Amino acid sequence: MEEKEISQAVIGRLPRYFRYLGELKDEGVERISSQELSELMKVTASQIRQDFNNFGGFGQQGYGYNVEYLYQEIGRILGLDRTHRFIIIGAGNLGQALGGYLNFERRGFIFSGMFDKNPDLVGKEVRGIRVQPMEEMEQFIRDNDVDIAVLTIPKTSAVEVAERLVHIGIRAIWNFAHVDLNVPEGIQVESVHLSDSLMKLSYNINRYLEENEQQCEKK
């Protein structure tokens, strides 16, 4: 049977479902309806049901969803039932902040190594991980079965480093460099452009202010 193609919009909502369900589980909630989940997440109940139906549904009409089961199943869909080893390339402020984020391990992402070309940063430690020179990156990936590389480096270096990562066989790149990476099919890339997110926030602020000004003018 041909596997159903799931839209990126649905996949993009799964981590949020997982987070909310985790909070409900920690609060001792055993069962929840799509309507109750809708009120918490500000997503329509029909959208929630449509999203879950892509993976089999998980619930029963008039019965709702078992929170623990749904949490585990979405975690499995997201691949969180296995561990992923990752390295950070770029030991500046952003790289160090990501390396110090403990919640990665709770989700099965194991911070394994950090690399930088700046000799002033090489040898420093971030949560017990020593910053290594870039020359040691390829061998470290081979020896430690690294799945994911996190790029927190300037865009001038990112393309070259990405090419090295592809050549060594990295499976995925989490890209914080302000450049779009062109990689072969099969290499997964998730780009995070922080300034894009800030500009989106700026747009929403301006739209809100303009709407308020228009309402004031009508009064």
Secondary structure, 3 states (H helix, E strand, C coil): CCCCCCCHHHHHHHHHHHHHHHHHHHCCCCEECHHHHHHHHCCCHHHHHHHHHCCCCCCECCCEEEHHHHHHHHHHHCCCCCCEEEEEECCCHHHHHHHCCCHHHHCCEEEEEEEECCCCCCCCEECCEEEEEHHHHHHHHHHHCCCEEEECCCHHHHHHHHHHHHHHCCCEEEECCCCCCCCCCCCEEEECCHHHHHHHHHHHHHHHHHHHHHHHHHC
